[in-house]
Amino acid sequence: MYSSMMTSDELTARKLAALAHPARLAIIRMLVRSGPAGLSAGKLGEPLNIAANALTFHLQKLAHVGLVTSQRQGQFIVYSTVFSNLLDLMDSLVGACCADTSEKCDPMCPTAEPSSDNVGYSDISADQINQPKRSLK
């Protein structure tokens, strides 16, 4: 992992850079859908049609910035999303949305007045992260 001397913005930029590849986006989406249990490398690579060596490379990029972790389970290595870090990344991007104005962009705006249908990113479950809720304006 990166040095504790790295600023929050530097770490956010590195996480976004790690996600800035179609294969890694597909990997993180599959891992998010799998929940905390995660998936073995074989179950990740086959549906994505990614060669084992390329899959390992992409998983290492995601693990290096703390978005993915791995654990040996018998003969398999199982990869899973570090949900707290992924949600922190989302919060760093939109957590202060519209904070400096009384106008809010959307009922789901994180700084909008709480209501029964207002959900912040920290309240979103793993299976909801990948589901689009609204179009961006």
C-alpha positions as CSV (number, residue, x, y, z in Angstrom):
1,M,0.0,0.0,0.0
2,Y,1.1,3.6,-0.3
3,S,3.0,5.7,2.1
4,S,1.0,7.5,4.9
5,M,2.7,10.7,3.6
6,M,0.5,10.6,0.5
7,T,-2.3,13.1,0.5
8,S,-5.9,12.1,0.3
9,D,-6.1,13.6,-3.3
10,E,-3.0,11.7,-4.4
11,L,-4.5,8.4,-3.1
12,T,-7.9,9.2,-4.7
13,A,-6.1,9.9,-8.0
14,R,-4.2,6.6,-7.9
15,K,-7.4,4.7,-7.1
16,L,-9.2,6.3,-10.1
17,A,-6.2,5.6,-12.3
18,A,-6.3,1.9,-11.2
19,L,-10.0,1.9,-12.3
20,A,-9.3,3.6,-15.6
21,H,-9.1,0.5,-17.6
22,P,-12.1,-1.5,-19.1
23,A,-10.8,-4.8,-17.8
24,R,-10.4,-3.5,-14.2
25,L,-13.8,-1.8,-14.3
26,A,-15.3,-5.2,-15.3
27,I,-13.4,-7.0,-12.6
28,I,-14.4,-4.6,-9.9
29,R,-18.1,-4.8,-11.0
30,M,-18.0,-8.6,-10.9
31,L,-16.4,-8.5,-7.4
32,V,-18.9,-6.0,-6.2
33,R,-21.8,-8.2,-7.4
34,S,-20.2,-11.2,-5.7
35,G,-20.3,-9.4,-2.3
36,P,-17.9,-10.0,0.6
37,A,-17.4,-13.7,-0.4
38,G,-15.6,-12.7,-3.5
39,L,-14.6,-14.9,-6.5
40,S,-11.7,-17.1,-7.4
41,A,-9.5,-16.0,-10.2
42,G,-10.9,-18.7,-12.5
43,K,-14.5,-17.5,-11.9
44,L,-13.4,-13.9,-12.7
45,G,-11.3,-14.6,-15.8
46,E,-13.5,-17.0,-17.7
47,P,-16.6,-14.8,-18.1
48,L,-14.5,-11.7,-18.8
49,N,-12.4,-13.7,-21.3
50,I,-9.1,-12.4,-19.7
51,A,-6.0,-14.5,-19.8
52,A,-4.7,-15.6,-16.4
53,N,-1.5,-13.5,-16.6
54,A,-3.5,-10.4,-17.6
55,L,-6.1,-11.0,-14.9
56,T,-3.3,-11.3,-12.3
57,F,-1.8,-8.0,-13.5
58,H,-5.2,-6.2,-13.3
59,L,-6.0,-7.6,-9.9
60,Q,-2.6,-6.5,-8.6
61,K,-3.2,-3.0,-9.8
62,L,-6.5,-2.9,-7.9
63,A,-5.0,-4.5,-4.8
64,H,-2.1,-2.1,-4.8
65,V,-4.5,0.9,-4.2
66,G,-6.6,-1.0,-1.7
67,L,-9.7,-1.7,-3.7
68,V,-9.3,-5.5,-3.8
69,T,-7.9,-8.0,-1.4
70,S,-7.1,-11.7,-1.8
71,Q,-7.2,-14.7,0.4
72,R,-6.0,-18.2,-0.1
73,Q,-8.9,-20.8,0.3
74,G,-7.4,-24.2,-0.2
75,Q,-5.9,-24.4,-3.7
76,F,-7.7,-21.2,-4.8
77,I,-7.0,-17.5,-4.3
78,V,-10.3,-15.7,-3.8
79,Y,-10.5,-12.0,-4.6
80,S,-12.9,-9.6,-3.0
81,T,-13.7,-5.9,-3.0
82,V,-12.6,-3.8,-0.1
83,F,-16.0,-2.1,0.1
84,S,-15.0,0.5,2.7
85,N,-12.3,1.8,0.4
86,L,-14.5,1.8,-2.6
87,L,-17.3,3.6,-0.8
88,D,-14.7,6.1,0.6
89,L,-13.6,6.7,-3.0
90,M,-17.2,7.4,-4.0
91,D,-17.7,9.7,-1.0
92,S,-14.5,11.6,-1.8
93,L,-16.0,12.4,-5.2
94,V,-19.6,13.2,-4.4
95,G,-19.8,13.4,-0.6
96,A,-19.8,17.2,-0.5
97,C,-22.0,17.6,-3.6
98,C,-23.8,20.9,-3.6
99,A,-22.4,21.7,-0.1
100,D,-21.8,25.3,-0.9
101,T,-25.3,26.1,-2.3
102,S,-28.9,25.8,-1.1
103,E,-29.9,24.3,-4.4
104,K,-29.5,20.5,-4.6
105,C,-28.8,18.7,-7.9
106,D,-31.0,15.7,-7.1
107,P,-33.0,14.1,-4.2
108,M,-30.1,11.6,-3.8
109,C,-27.6,14.5,-3.4
110,P,-25.5,13.5,-0.3
111,T,-26.1,17.0,1.3
112,A,-29.8,17.1,0.6
113,E,-32.2,17.0,3.5
114,P,-32.8,13.5,4.7
115,S,-35.9,11.8,3.5
116,S,-37.1,8.2,3.2
117,D,-35.8,8.0,-0.4
118,N,-32.5,9.9,0.1
119,V,-29.7,7.4,0.3
120,G,-26.0,8.3,0.8
121,Y,-23.2,6.2,-0.6
122,S,-22.4,4.8,2.8
123,D,-26.0,3.5,3.0
124,I,-25.7,1.6,-0.3
125,S,-25.3,-2.1,-0.2
126,A,-22.8,-4.0,-2.3
127,D,-25.3,-5.2,-4.8
128,Q,-26.6,-1.6,-5.4
129,I,-23.2,0.0,-6.2
130,N,-23.4,-1.2,-9.8
131,Q,-27.0,-0.3,-10.5
132,P,-27.5,3.1,-12.1
133,K,-30.1,5.1,-10.0
134,R,-30.3,8.2,-12.2
135,S,-28.8,10.0,-15.1
136,L,-26.2,12.7,-14.4
137,K,-27.2,16.2,-15.5
